[in-house]
Amino acid sequence: MQIYKVGGAVRDRLLGIPVTDIDRVVVGATAEEMLALGYRPVGSDFPVFLDPKTGDEYALARTERKSGRGYGGFVFHASPEVTLEEDLIRRDLTINAMAEDDQLNLTDPYHGQRDLAARVLRHVSPAFAEDPLRVLRVARFAARYAGLGFKVAPETLELMRQLSDSGELEALTAERSWKEISRALMEDQPQVFIEVLRECGALKVLLPEVDALFGVPQPEAHHPEIDTGVHTLSVLEQAALHKQPLTVRWACLLHDLGKGLTPEKDWPRHIAHEHTGLKLIKAVNERFKAPKDCQELALLVGQYHTHGHRALELKASTLLELLQSFDVYRRPQRFEEFVVACEMDARGRKGLEQRSYPQADYLRGAASAARGVAVQPLLEKGFKGPELGEAIKRERLKVLKAYKDAASV
C-alpha cells in the first residue's frame, strides 16, 4: 500500500500558494484492507475512506469508463492492480494530474509541472471530452489562476467546444452546475469564467440570456464601453475587486438580462428593461436552483437598480416604496447588498471605475431614517391593525421628506 497526495494540494504547493484541500490516493490496497485498518467508508460511487483519527479522505486508485450521458455517466473500477499513472490519467488537467509521496517525491507522467511553468491549462487525455462538467471546471480554473497568467490551451478549448456542441452540457444536473458556477463567481476574476464559457460556446447553452447581451449596444453617454455583455463582465469584475458576497455577484451577472430582449430598432435605448428582464432572471434562478437569498436579490436588483442610480431624484413616496419592497425594517442586510450591487453596476463602466457613487450613502441614510420611526408612540395614540400600518407609513413618509429636504440643502 502506498499513499500519495494528488491534485490541487500538489499543484498549489508547486505554485507557492496556500494549500486548502488535500486529496490522497491509495495505490495497491483493497477496500477490505482499508476497513481492517479502521478507515470508515463514505460515498457510493467509488471507494473513499475517512481516517478514523483525522477525518481526512483517502480514495483507492481507480479507472473509469464512460457508460452514459452527463457527469454521472461513468463506471469506476478500483483494485490493487490500478497504478498511480492509470489513476492520474483520468483527471481533467495536467496540472491536476501530479502526485507526491510523504518525502515530496513528484510523480508527473503527463507534464503538469511543465504546464505550470508555461501557465497553461491543458487536458490530460482525450477522455477529457467524456465529462461535460469539465467545461465548467476548466473555466473556473481559468478564473482562479488568471492573475498568475494562466490560459486555456487551444487544443483543450477545442475539446470544450466539442462538448458544448454535443448536447452533453444539458445532461448536467442543476446542483452540479450551480456548485461550479457559484465557486467560479467567488474566484478573484469571475469575469474570466464567463469569457471562457463564451469562447468555447458553453455560455449560449448554459446561460443563453447572458450570452445574448454581447453585441447589444447601450447609450455611449452613460456606457462608454457600449456593449452590454462587456459591461456585465466589468460589473462582475468590480464585485470581485470589492470582495462582494455570492448574492451580490449573482445579481451583478443577471441585472441587465432585459436588455437582451430589446428590439434592434430601439437600440441603444432599453426602455423598461428592468421589468422585461424579470422573467429571464427567474428562469435562470430556477434552472440552476440557486439558493433563495441569491434568487431574491437578483430579482430585486434587476427590478430596482435604475431606482438606485436615480436615488437622489426619487420622490419621498417612491423612496418609501423602494424601502418597503426590500423590507428594510426586518431585512436590512438585503438592502445593503442591493446598494452595493448598484454601486458595482455604476463602477462597471469603462473609465468610470473610480467615480464616486453618492447614491449609496444617500440610500443607506434613507433606510436608517425610515427604520428610526418609533411604533410605541403610535400605539399609545390608540392606533392598531390596518390603521397602525397606515400611521407608520405616514410617519416614515414624513421623515423621508425631511431627509430628502436636508440632503438637498
C-alpha positions, 0 to 999 in steps of 0.5 A: 500500500502506498499513499500519495497526495494528488491534485490541487494540494500538489499543484498549489504547493508547486505554485507557492500558494496556500494549500486548502484541500488535500486529496490522497490516493491509495495505490495497491490496497483493497477496500477490505484492507482499508476497513481492517485498518479502521478507515470508515467508508463514505460515498457510493460511487467509488471507494473513499475512506475517512481516517478514523483519527483525522477525518481526512479522505483517502480514495483507492486508485481507480479507472473509469469508463464512460457508460452514459450521458452527463457527469454521472455517466461513468463506471469506476473500477478500483483494485490493487492492480490500478497504478498511480499513472492509470489513476492520474490519467483520468483527471481533467488537467495536467496540472491536476494530474501530479502526485507526491509521496510523504518525502515530496517525491513528484510523480508527473507522467503527463507534464503538469509541472511543465504546464505550470511553468508555461501557465497553461491549462491543458487536458490530460487525455482525450477522455477529457471530452467524456465529462461535460462538467469539465467545461465548467471546471476548466473555466473556473480554473481559468478564473482562479489562476488568471492573475498568475497568467494562466490560459486555456490551451487551444487544443483543450478549448477545442475539446470544450467546444466539442462538448458544448456542441454535443448536447452533453452540457444539458445532461448536467444536473442543476446542483452540479452546475450551480456548485461550479458556477457559484465557486467560479463567481467567488474566484478573484476574476469571475469575469474570466469564467464567463469569457471562457464559457463564451469562447468555447460556446458553453455560455449560449447553452448554459446561460443563453440570456447572458450570452445574448447581451454581447453585441447589444449596444447601450447609450455611449453617454452613460456606457462608454464601453457600449456593449452590454455583455462587456459591461456585465463582465466589468460589473462582475469584475468590480464585485470581485475587486470589492470582495462582494458576497455570492448574492451580490455577484449573482445579481451583478451577472443577471441585472441587465438580462432585459436588455437582451430582449430589446428590439434592434430598432430601439437600440441603444435605448432599453426602455423598461428593461428592468421589468422585461428582464424579470422573467429571464432572471427567474428562469435562470434562478430556477434552472440552476436552483440557486439558493433563495437569498441569491434568487431574491436579490437578483430579482430585486436588483434587476427590478430596482437598480435604475431606482438606485442610480436615480436615488437622489431624484426619487420622490419621498413616496417612491423612496418609501416604496423602494424601502418597503419592497426590500423590507428594510425594517426586518431585512436590512442586510438585503438592502445593503447588498442591493446598494452595493450591487448598484454601486458595482453596476455604476463602477462597471463602466469603462473609465468610470471605475473610480467615480464616486457613487453618492447614491449609496450613502444617500440610500443607506441614510434613507433606510436608517431614517425610515427604520428610526420611526418609533411604533410605541408612540403610535400605539399609545395614540390608540392606533392598531391593525390596518390603521397602525400600518397606515400611521407608520407609513405616514410617519416614515413618509414624513421623515423621508421628506425631511431627509430628502429636504436636508440632503438637498440643502 
